[in-house]
Amino acid sequence: DLELHLQRCQQLSVTILTDHQDLSNTDLKTVTNSPAPQQYRIRAKLRTYKPQKLHQSVKLHCSKCNSLQEVPDRDAFDFILHGSAGTAPNPELHNTSWYESVMWTTQDEKQRQIAIHFVRHDEMLQHPEDTLLMIEGGTLKEIWKLTKRFKCVIPVRSTEDDLELLDLSAPFLLQGNVKYYGCKQCSTPKPMKNLSSIAAEQQPSWEPTEIAQVLGIEMLQYVFVMKFTLVDETGALNAYLFDY
């Protein structure tokens, strides 16, 4: 457990944070005054680390514009879904040549209209574990139920001409318990009919990278980011950890 390990590191008087046993120790002042890149072995105290909560270390990174952003929380996704539920599914977009549609009205007070579009392959539905589906008007709870049974779930809404993705603050794709996001700055979302090119493949795999490409999405990657402040008798040094 990294969080427990970091707490232990703070309690120790001295900790070695690098593994270059063949090198002699270098003062932090020398490190900060030297041109990069260099390889050093240091002996220092860990004064602070950020963020304090381990889950806050996970961010979303765009390799194209190099932006770093927070992972949207559950409430943000729920808010977007509630907003899109106000738009009724367009029945003219149901049952096309590449997907089969099912629609029903919920029995609660709001009587929401939900449409699920199951993408077909060779004019047939695939096994659930191989199926991509698109859902309109679903709640977060309903979407999570679908992700447990089907391979890929894409939340969408109707326009006059086609189905389209929701706001990119929401995930453009859910696969199992993983949510995939797109960069708002670098993406140019395309209508869902572009997915028909994957459905026409001999064996559609529904890989997130391929889905993102045909939908004009620059996919964000989950990264692990931390900042450590190290000190010795000669000075302080900020060390950054950035890893996929």
Secondary structure, DSSP 4 states (H G I P E B T S, - for coil): -HHHHHHHHHHSS-B-----TTSPB--HHHHHTSPSS---B--BEEEEEE-SSGGGGEEEE-TTT--EEEPPPHHHHHHHHHHHTTSPP-GGGSS-SSEEEEEEE-SSTT--EEEEEEEEETTEEPPGGG-EEEEES--HHHHHHHHHHSSEEEEEEE-SS-EEE--TTS-SEEETTEEE-B-TTT-----GGGGHHHHTSSS----HHHHHHHTT--B-EEEEEEEEEEEETTEEEEEEEEE-
